[in-house]
Every structure is written in C-alpha cells, then in structure tokens.
Amino acid sequence: MDCKKVCAMAAGVVALNCVAGINVTCDRASHYYHVGENAEIRITCDQDVPLEVILTCDGEAVLDRRTVQAPCSFKYTLGRPGVLRCLVKGKDLTPAILGMAFDPEQIQPVLPEPDDFLDFWNNACAALDAIPANFKMTELTEDSTEEFIYYELECDNVNNTKHYGYLKLPRTDKKVPLLVYVEGAGCGQEQESFKEHNKNVEKYIPGQVASLTIGVHRYKPLPRTADHQKQHDEYVKQFEYQQYWLENISAQNLTDNFFYRAILGCKRICDQVSALPQIDQEHIAYLGESQGGMFGLYLTALCPQIHAAFCGVPAFCDCAGHLTGQHTPTCSIYPLNQYTQFLRYFDAVNFARHINVPVMISAGYIDVTCAPSSVFAAANNLGGPKLVFHKVNHGHNDGPVDYAPIFWQFVASHLR
C-alpha cells in the first residue's frame, strides 16, 4: 500500500470545472503532468461573451491572465512541482475552476520544521500529564439502548480549561475496536450530530465498534444543534474575523492559543478513552476531514495507540506556502498569514513527519479551502505506508461516488 495513489476520475457529482455556461477541461483524465510538460486547457461556453482566464499556483501567485473567446484552447506548464489552477470567469456566469498537478509527489513545504519542534511538544505533553485529568463519563440515559451506552465526556485541560467529547460504547463483555473522530470546522458536535455521525459508523463498519467524537472548543456542547450553534456564534464574536482559530493568536504565545489547547485536549480525551478496559488496544483508528483531517495528523503523531488514520483534505498544512506563492494560505483567513513563524509549531506537515503508521489522505484539485498543494506537502512527508486519493474533479466537501466507501473501507480494515 506504500506510496500508492487513487485517481478519482468519474463522478456523479457536478464538479466546479463543468458548470452551466462555462466548461474548462484539460487533455488528460488524470490531470497529472510532469514538470515541463504542457497541459492543454480547453474552454467552451454556451454564451458568446469574453471570458477572463487566470492561471495561478493553486490560487496564490498569478502566473498568467488573459481574455479569450470560447471555444478555445492553449497550453501551459509549471517549472516546478505544484498545482496549476485555472479560473475562468464571465459576466453573469458562474466561474469554473480546473486543477492540474505537476509532479505532486515532489511538492515540499516552504519552511523546515522548527529545530525545537519535538522538544516543544514533548514539554507540552509533560505539562498536560502534570494536570490531573479528572476524566468524567456521564451516561446519556435517554440515548442509550440495549446495544449501546452513550456518554458525554469531560476532562481538565491546559490553561485552566475543560475539554469535551462523546462516546458510544457497545454493551459487551468483549474488547471492541475504537474509531476516533474530530469534526470539521464549525460549532462542533453535540448529541444530535453525534448520532448522525454514528449512522455512518454503523453503515460502513460491521460488528461492534466504540465510536469517539472529540470537540475542539473550550465550551461545553449543548444537546441540540440549534442551541449549540448559537453558543458558538456568541463565542466567536470576540474575534475580529469571527474565527475561533484566532483565539489569542495575536499574543504569539505558543502555549496560550486555540491550537495548543485544542490539540492537547483532544490528545487527553483520546488517551483516556483508549485506556478503558473495554477497548481493544490493537485496533484503534482515526477518521476526519478538513479540520478533522489536520487533527488526524496531530493525534496520530502524538498518540501511539492510533494504528491508522484517514485524514481527508487536511487544513493547516504548509502554512508558509504563501511566502513563495506556492498556494493560498490555509483557509484564506487573512490574519493567519501574519503569524507564519508562530504557526510552524502547529503546521500539520511537521506532525506528518513523525507518523509511521498507515495513513490515507485526500486532496481536491479544485479545493479552494485547503489547497491541494498544501495537502501534497503533508502527504509527501508521511513516514509510513500511505494511500493518496486524488479528487481531480472535486473540491473540499465533495468527491466521486466511490470516495466515501473507499475511505471508510480503509478505516474499517484497520479495526478488524
């Protein structure tokens, strides 16, 4: 399984490079080229209007800008490993995007790992261990059934905070495998969305399995989604750009910010649940996408009990990519590119370097949230067996029809 790649060609899902009005394609179904090879870009449009074409390094450095009349075609190449993004716009038309990868397995992060990276995180884990966990499992009796017990989890964390999660545990005398999950960006999971997540667990993973969801927020989850969302909205009002990732970031204190607190809180919950006598220590795996993808890289590096992980379109990889125009800054949030040196300690690429268990990772060629160039920088630094899923016609939240079954099967195979 080492260094294999899965190319997603077909679809069944409408891709951003084929929308009503504008259609932009390339001459290879794989969208894969070697550096110096010309990619032929073809543009058609059902309206006779001028079209603006913008070619960039994955949304960052502008390489070429031209006005064309469809139908037309032209050739272009990259002189270094990267992802070429072609954006086509027309008046009153939905923009179309095309991504083409040039030797993506050679893409590397812009900045090296900090010299004291391992010392910093070893000290962080030691600081966490010095704090009593006060781990609590409160049964949610209204949700529990004859087959499963639902728990709300709580523990003490660094910076005088609490950390939270949910656990679904089978009623059995046998040890069961454990699936660890951190949700994508947003208000976080509560009881309603935890149940929705477990529908997928039951659909794709046969047999009895414990299901753990870990939050990232410092506030306690509320039972209902609507109330929980309102709590989140009130919380982020304190940040100018209303992103919880910016929590205390302006102070540039490595131990008093969202990343430090959330990473260690997730690690503590994972450690506590993994150590339960009901858990099969030999079969613990991780699954998550976007924010959950980056936390998959964090936790798989910091938690030796995780034996395999699916990290879909992970965020916060190669946070310095914008310095050389390699790709857009993570999630395109303006303030983050002002703290590049600070973010090196939380860059998911630097955690990927210390992972030697099997990892499946995915990159969306037209992902405008987590640029594929940044994802490849992480994938190329994984130390163990890896499976890279290339979503060539898809972006951040979508994929071809076989995408979800494949990554769920990957995880399920490591829980058996």
C-alpha positions, -999 to +999 in steps of 0.1 A: +000+000+000+031+022+003+031+053-019+000+043-040-024+068-054-060+066-063-072+089-091-108+099-089-119+103-125-156+097-127-182+114-108-219+115-105-213+148-086-212+181-105-177+195-105-167+231-105-148+227-138-181+219-155-209+243-147-238+258-166-223+283-190-185+277-188-167+244-192-130+241-187-111+208-191-076+195-198-063+169-222-056+142-195-083+125-174-057+121-146-050+158-145-014+147-139+017+160-156+054+161-152+072+194-146+079+210-180+051+190-198+024+211-214-011+208-203-037+216-229-065+236-214-098+237-233-126+262-227-161+262-240-191+283-232-228+283-242-227+321-244-208+343-268-191+366-242-155+375-234-140+352-207-112+361-183-087+333-176-065+335-145-037+309-141-022+307-106-001+285-083-030+269-066-047+302-061-017+322-049+009+336-073-007+348-105+012+333-135-009+345-164-040+365-170-057+366-204-091+373-221-104+347-245-134+339-266-147+304-264-143+278-278-105+280-274-076+260-262-040+268-251-010+251-235+007+258-202+032+242-179+048+246-145+086+248-140+085+233-105+063+208-087+029+222-078-008+225-088-018+248-116-052+263-111-072+278-140-101+300-131-124+311-159-149+339-153-175+357-175-201+384-168-232+369-151-217+334-153-207+311-126-169+308-125-153+275-135-121+260-119-097+234-132-067+220-113-037+202-128-009+186-108+027+187-119+048+160-101+027+165-069+046+137-051+076+161-052+059+191-035+076+200-003+067+226+024+083+260+021+098+262+056+116+234+076+104+221+109+115+243+138+147+230+155+129+227+188+096+212+175+099+179+192+112+194+224+082+218+224+056+191+220+073+167+245+072+195+270+036+203+261+026+166+267+045+167+300+027+198+311-006+181+303+004+150+322+011+172+353-025+182+353-050+157+369-073+145+342-105+145+363-120+124+335-157+121+337-181+098+317-217+108+321-242+084+306-268+099+284-296+076+295-322+089+270-299+080+241-286+047+255-301+015+241-300-023+249-270-025+225-250+007+232-243+032+260-239+068+251-216+090+272-208+127+274-171+131+282-153+158+301-117+163+314-094+190+327-070+206+302-042+231+300-048+268+306-074+261+332-099+248+306-121+218+301-123+196+271-153+176+259-164+147+237-189+119+232-185+081+233-208+054+220-198+021+237-212-013+229-227-033+257-205-064+256-180-083+277-156-084+248-130-058+240-140-037+210-121-016+184-122+022+187-128+048+160-117+083+169-132+113+151-128+151+152-154+171+133-148+197+106-147+234+113-178+249+129-196+249+161-187+213+169-206+182+176-234+178+201-258+149+208-278+153+176-249+155+152-230+127+171-260+104+163-257+114+126-220+106+126-228+072+141-252+064+113-221+063+090-202+042+115-229+017+115-233+018+077-196+013+069-181-006+098-197-040+105-197-055+140-193-039+174-171-008+175-167+020+200-172+055+185-155+085+199-160+121+188-137+148+203-146+185+202-121+214+198-139+241+217-135+253+252-172+255+258-194+225+268-216+212+240-253+217+242-277+188+234-295+205+204-277+216+172-295+250+171-286+259+207-251+247+202-247+268+170-260+299+189-234+293+216-207+291+190-218+323+173-218+342+206-183+328+214-166+339+182-180+374+184-149+383+205-126+377+175-124+404+148-127+379+120-150+356+139-128+325+136-121+306+168-086+297+153-076+332+161-081+327+199-051+346+215-031+343+183-021+380+183-001+375+215+020+349+197+023+329+229+029+293+219+011+279+249-019+302+251-039+298+219-065+277+202-041+252+186-022+244+218-053+240+240-073+220+214-045+197+204-037+187+240-074+185+249-080+161+221-050+141+230-061+138+266-096+126+256-082+101+232-057+088+258-084+084+284-109+065+262-082+044+246-072+032+281-107+020+290-108-018+297-135-023+271-112-010+243-091-033+221-057-016+222-046-032+190-074-018+169-077+019+172-081+041+141-089+077+133-112+094+107-117+130+099-118+156+072-107+193+068-102+205+104-107+168+113-081+159+088-055+182+104-064+169+139-059+134+125-023+143+117-019+159+151-033+130+171-017+102+150+017+118+157+010+123+194-010+092+203+009+060+197-022+040+203-037+051+169-027+025+144-041+040+112-058+072+101-079+087+073-071+124+071-093+139+043-083+173+028-064+184+060-063+220+069-032+239+082-006+222+061+024+242+048+012+274+064+042+292+048+032+283+013+021+318+005+056+331+011+068+317-023+034+319-040+031+281-038-006+281-028-031+302-009-028+304+029-048+278+048-085+286+046-077+321+031-081+337+065-062+370+063-047+373+097-032+338+097-005+347+071+007+374+095+019+347+120+039+323+098+067+317+122+043+311+151+022+287+131+052+264+123+047+247+156+011+239+147+016+232+110+002+197+102+031+190+079+055+189+108+033+164+126+031+142+094+069+138+095+066+119+128+039+094+117+049+059+107+016+041+106-007+037+076-025+069+066-050+076+038-050+113+028-071+130+001-066+162-020-092+180-040-077+195-072-102+224-071-103+228-034-103+265-026-104+259+012-075+236+018-053+240-013-041+206-028-005+218-029-005+221+009-021+186+012+006+171-010+033+188+011+019+168+041+014+135+022+049+136+009+063+138+044+044+109+059+068+083+072+047+052+069+025+034+043+002+059+026-027+060+002-033+093-016-068+098-031-067+124-059-101+141-062-092+155-096-126+169-105-137+179-070-131+204-042-133+204-005-167+190+005-174+167-024-160+137-042-167+110-067-193+083-058-166+059-046-148+083-024-166+078+009-169+040+006-131+038-001-120+058+029-145+041+052-133+008+040-097+019+047-105+027+083-127-004+087-098-027+075-077-014+104-104-020+130-109-057+122 
